[in-house]
Amino acid sequence: MANGQLTQTINEIAEELTSDECKRLFYLCGSLDTDKGLDNVRGMLKSVMNRNEADHIFLPELMFRIRRYDILKKILHTNKKEVERILGNGCHVSEYRVLMTDISEALGEDDLQSLIFLLSRTLPKGRTEKSTSFLDVVVELEKLGEVSCENVELIERCLRSVRRVDLAKKIQRYQVGGQSSLAGSNVCRPAVRHQCAYDMPAMTPFVSPGLHNTCQCVPEPQAAENMQFSVPETGWHYSQSSPEVYRMWADPRGTCVIIDCVGSDGDMLEQTFSQLHFRVVLCKWPSVEEVRSTLMEVSRRGDLQGDDAFVCCIVSRATSTHLLATELEGPGLPFDAVRRLFSTDACPGLAGKPKLFFIQSYSVAGLQSQRGHRDEDLEMDWPVTACDAESVPTDADIFWSLCRTSEWQLQHSGHRSVYLRALSAALLKGQERKLSLLDVHTEVNAIIYERPQSNPGEAYSISLQHTLRKTLFI
């Protein structure tokens, strides 16, 4: 890329970046002066690119690391899949720094404050007061020599102390040098694993003859800079910075709670979501009170903080607005109350993350919807209203799929839900074919629509309401 074209490209990229993204770019490029502004990020990128001569790989990789897939497409004329393919052969950005930025983005405010408290004797008070992210804390620890690419034990201990075992395990996997701690990210280690006395911007790509887009990180002497660099090695923000795709990298992906009040499909759903890498909580034949108690218990679980998504599957007899579980009559539990147990206010650990609800409702004829549990029973600050289940999604990041059929079908021996069988098969095929959740649901719609043609006696209706802000791939 010619120098003039490179400058224009960098300027266009810089105009798209937020201050938080600029901070992450400085850190990923080896700098500990992460508070410099937009103009400085332009100069830094130009300096790095001029020394690396790797514009065809390095800039796309940086945008990939900060989840700006829109910039990849609009300015760099590539896409996430192509960059992932290239990075499968080699990379520039150190795994250590990618890991630190990802941990920073996965930590919520409560976890951050707990970490700062734990480190209060290690970090000067004036420095912790200005820390607004875990990345700020790591930068200060690196300046003091407490943390480096080869010394991450302090971070691991702190993460375990605040009960973020999921993130501590990623640190542990990084330490042992096994598979990448960032599942699905195609993060690679530099060729020189234990030589940390050079900074990442001083690496140049070594293109091996006969291999396309393969780079090997080779250290060069440091160039004088006005930025402070630390030992480099090789961003998901709490609000998820990618404007296009939800992050689904956690292992396990998240929690799936299955409420099977009928006893026909819970085991199948458990197997499906286990294959999709979710931790599964299966509750069979519960009463309404047991449903409420189980959902409340799950909504308060600490490990939701480290999850990338939440799934709730319900198979139950129901009225138009309330699920009845195994009980013969109301009042039942309002569908709206189920959703609100996992809203941002009630369950902040799932803020900004997709919350998926798949409901098979067996409609009870002649039973009127009644007022559900009292407000104090649900421990909510708002009244429980008898709203139509079709209008349930009111918060962001909700996917509400509800299928209705008559309860008389439960009288058939060996009954299985057509909707849930179609959903299970479509989800597994969708994972193999890399289909978005909306595309998966379209396939389920087609099966439900065609069902009466071959089975005139059956009546299924399916509805979908969602407030997803990004594309979701499970």
N, C-alpha and C positions, 0 to 999 in steps of 0.2 A: 504494500500500500504506500503510495507516494506520501511525502511529508505533509503536503497541503491537504490531501484527502484524509489523512490520519487526524490532523488537527480538527478538521470539520466534523469528523465522526465523533471524536472525543467531546467536542463542544455540544453536539446534539445529545450525546449520552448524558452529559453533565446537567443539561437543562431538565432532564427527566427525573433526576435523583432527588430524594428527600435528604434532609440533614442526617437522619439515622442511617440511611444507606451510604452516604458519604463516609460516615464514621466507620462503618463496616468495611468499606473499600480500603480506607487507609490501613486498617488492621490486617486485612487479608493480603495487602501488598507489603507487609512487614513493618509498618510504622507504628510507633506508640504515641505519636502526636495525633490522636484521632479526632480532636476537637476543631481541626482546621476546617474552613468553610469550602464553599463551592469552587471559588477561584483556585484554591490550593489543590483541590482534587483534580482539576484540569491539568495543572502543572505536574502533579505527581504521576498521573496516567501517561502524559507525554514523555516524561523522563524515563519511566519504566519501559514504555514501548520502544523508545529509541535505543535503550540498552539491550532489550531482549530481542528485538527484531522478530517478534512473535505475534504480530497483530492478527494473523489468521486464526490463532488458537487462544491467545491470552485474554483479549477483551471478551470474546464469547464466554470463556470460562468464568471470568469475574461476574458477568451478568447472570450466568447460571447459578453461581454460588449465592448471590443475593436474591435469587428467585425473580428476577426481572425478565421473564420470558417474553413480555411484550416488546422490550428493547431488542431482544434477540431477533424477533420477527420484523419489527418496524425499521430498525436502524442497521442492524448487522446482517439482515437478510438470511437468517438461518432459523432453526427452531430447537426446542428442548431435546427432542429425540436425536437430532444430528449431533448436538454437542455431547450428549451422553455417549453416543457411539464413539466419538473422537476421544473423549476422556477415558474410555475403556482401555485405550492403548497407552495413555500417559497424560500427565497433567503438570501444571506449574505451581498452583497454589498448595501450600503445605497442608497436610491433613490435620496437623495440630491446630492451625488457625481456623480451618473450616469447622473443626470440632468445637472450639471455643465459641465461635459465633453462633453455631447451631444451639449450643447449650444456653447461650444468652437469650436466644429467641424463644426457647422452650420454657424458660423460668418466668413464673408470674411474680407480681409485686410482693406477695407475702413470702415466697421463697427467697426472693432477693434480700428483703429486709432481715430475714433469719440468717442468711449467709453473712451479711454485713455485720450483724451482731456477733456471730461466731469469730469473725476476723477483726473485731474491734481492737484487740491487743496487738495484732500484726500490722494493721494499716493505720497510719496517722489519722486522727479524727477529721482534720480538714479535708482529707482526700475522700473519705467515705461519705461525707455530707454532700459532695457533688456527684456521687455515683447514682446514675439513673438506670443503669442496666448492669447485668453480670459482666458484660464486656468491659465496662469502666473499671470494675473490680479487678478483672484479670490483668488489664493494662497496668494498674498500680502494683499488683503483685509481681509482674514481670520486671518493672522498674526497680523493685526492691530485691530482685533475684530470688524471690520465694517460689516462683513458678517458671517453667520453661518447657520446651518440647520434650525434654527428657526427665522432667521433674513435675509430675502432675498429681503426686500423692496427696498434697494438701487439698486440692480441689475435690478429689475423690472422697476424702474423709468428710469434707464439709457437705457434700451432696448427700452422703449417707446420713449425716447428722440431721439434715432437714427432711429426711425420708424421701428423697428423690433417687431411689435405688435404680430406677430405669436409666437415669443419666449417669449415675456412678458406674453402672455396668458398661456403658459406652466408653468411659474413661479406662476402665479395666481392659476392655478389648483392645483399645489403642495401645495400652502399655505392653500387652503380650505380643503385639504385632501380628495378630491373626487377621481374620476377616475384618473388613472395614466396620467401624463402629457406627457409621451412618448408613443404615440399610437402605439400599436402593439409590444411593447418591453417586455411585461410580467414583468415589473418592480413591485416589491412589497415593501411595507413599513415594516420596522422592527417592531417587536412586541411592543417595547418600543418607542413610537413616540416622546415623549417630553423629554426623558432622553438622553441628548447629551454629557454628561461628560465622555463618554468612547469612545475608538477608535474601529473601525471596526475589526482590527485584533484580538481584545480580545474577539470576539464573538465565541461561540461554538454552534454547531447544537444540537438542542433537537429533537430527533426522537421519535415521538409519536407512541405508540404501535398500530399496525394495519394499519398504514399509511406508504406507501413506499415513500422514498425520500422527506419527509416533514421536513422542518427545521424551527425552531423558534429562533430568535436572542436573546440570553440571555447575558447581560453584565457580564463580569468578571473583577476583578481588573487588572489594567494596568501593563504590564511587562516593565521593564526598557529597553529602546532602545536608540540607538544613533541617531535616527531620531526624528524630531519634528512632533508631531501629533496635529491635531486640532480636533474640534468637528466633529465627523463623522455623517453622516446621509445618512441615506438613506433618443463614440467617433466618432462622425462622422466628419472626417476632410474635409476641403474645397475641397481636392482632392479625398475624399472618400477612406478611408484606406482599406476597405474590398477588397480583391483581387478577389472575386468570384461573389458577388451579389450586384446590385445597391440598395441603400437605398430607400425605399418607405414607410416612416413612417409619413411624414408630413400630417397635416390635415388642409386644403385639400392637396391632394397629389401634386398638381401643377396646372398650367393654361392650359386650352384647348381652342384654338381659332378655330372656325369653320367658314369657308368661303363658303357659299352656293350660288353659282351664277345660280343655276338651279331651286331651290325651292322645291326639292323633298325629300331630306334626311337630311337636317340640323336639323330639330326638333327631328328626331330619334337619331341622333348623340348627340345632346344636352342632351337628356334623358339618353343615355348610359353612357356618361362620367360623368354626374352628379351622377349616381349610382356608378361609379368607384371612387367617391370622388374627382373629379376635379372641380375647379371653371371654369365655361364655359363662353366664349365670343362668341356670335353667330352674324354673320353679313350676312344678306340675300339680294340677288339681288344687289350686289355692282358692281360698275364700276371698271375698272383696277386701276384708281387712288384711289378709295375708298379702294380697297384691299391693295394697297401699304401703304396707310395712316393707316389703321387698324393694319397691321402687324408691322409697325414701332412703333406705339403707344404701342402695347403689348410688343415689345422687350425692351422698355424703362421702363416698370413698375418696381417699387421698390420691389414689393412683390415676384418677380421671385427669389430674393436672398434666400428666405426662402422655395422655392419650392424644391421638390425632382425630378421633371420631367416636361417636357413640351411636349404638343401635339398640332399638327396643322393638321386640316382636311380641304381639299379643294375639292369642287365639282364644276367643271367648264368645259366649252368648251375650247379646247386648240389645239395648233399645237404640233409638236414633242418636242419643247423646251420652248414654252411660253404659259402661261394661258391667256385666252381672257376675262374672267369674263362675263359680259353681253353685251360686245361690239361685233359687227359683223365682225370686221377685226382688224388687228394688229395696232401698234406693240405688244401690250400685255406686260406681266410681265414675265421675265425669271424665270424658275424654280430655277436656280442657285441663283438668287437674293433673292428668298424666303428663301432658306437655309442659305445664308450668313447673313441675318438679325439676325439670332439666333446663329451665330458662337461665339466662345469664345472671339474673338477680338471685335465683335460688341455688344455682350450681355454677359459680364463677369459674370452676376448673374447666368447663366446657365452652367458655366464652370464645367466640370467633371460630368455633369448630363445628363441623356438620353434625347434626343430630337427626338420625334417621328413624322413622317410625313405620313399621309394616304391620298392619292390623287386619286380621280376618275376623269379621263380625258375623255371627249367626243371629239374625234378627228374630226377636221374640214377638210374635203377633199378639196384639191386644193388650200389651203391657205399656202403660204410659210412663214417659220419662219423669223422674222425680228428682227433687233436690238431693244432691250427693252429700258427702261428709261435710261436717262443719269446718269453718275456716281454721279453728284452732286445732282440729284433727290433722289438717294438712300443714299446719304451721306456716301459713302464708299470710301476707299482709294485705291481700286483696280478696274480695268475695268470690266464692265459687258460683258461677252463673250457668244456667242450663242452656248453653249455646249449642247450635248444630255442630256435629263433629266435622262437617265439611268446611267450617270456618275456623278450625283450630289454629293453624299456623299464624302467629302474630309476631313472633320474634324473628330475628335474622338467623339464617343457617339451619332452618327447619325443613325436613323432607317428610311429608305426611301422606303415606299411601294406605288407603283403606278400601277393603273389598267386602261387600255385603252379599250374603246369601241367606236363605231361610234355614231356621234351626231344624226343620224337619229332616234335613239331610243327615243330621247326626244320628237319626234312627237307623240309617243304613249300616249294616255290619261292615267294618273295615273302611269306613269313610275316610278319605283324605282330601284336603283342600286343594282344588285345582289351582287357585291363586298362589298358594304357598309352594306347591310343587313347581309351578312355572317360574316363580320368583327364584327359588333355590337353583334351578337349572340355569336360568338366565344370568344370575350373578356369577356362577362358576365359569360359564362360557364367556361372560363379559370380561372376567379377569384374564382369561387366555387371549381374547381378541382385543384387549385394551379398549373396551367400550366404556363410555361415561355412564353414570348411573341413570341419567335421563334416557339414554339409548337403550339401556337394559330394561327400563320400565316400559318403553315403547314396545319391546318384544313381548313383555308380559301382557300389555294391553291387547295385542293382537291375538294371543291365545285365549284370553277371557272373552273377547269379542266373537271369536269363532266357535266357542264352546256350545252355545245353544243350537247351532246348526247340526251338530252331531249328537247332541243330548237335549232334545226339546223340553224335557221335563225339568231341567236345571235352569235356574235364573241367577246369574252373577252380575253385580255391578261394581265397577272399580272407579275410584276417584283419586286424584293426586293434587295436592296443594303443596307448594314449596316456596321458601324464601331463600334458597341458596343464592349466594352472591358470586360463586365461582363454579367452574367445572369440577366434578368429583369423579375420580376413578378409584374403585375399591380394589 
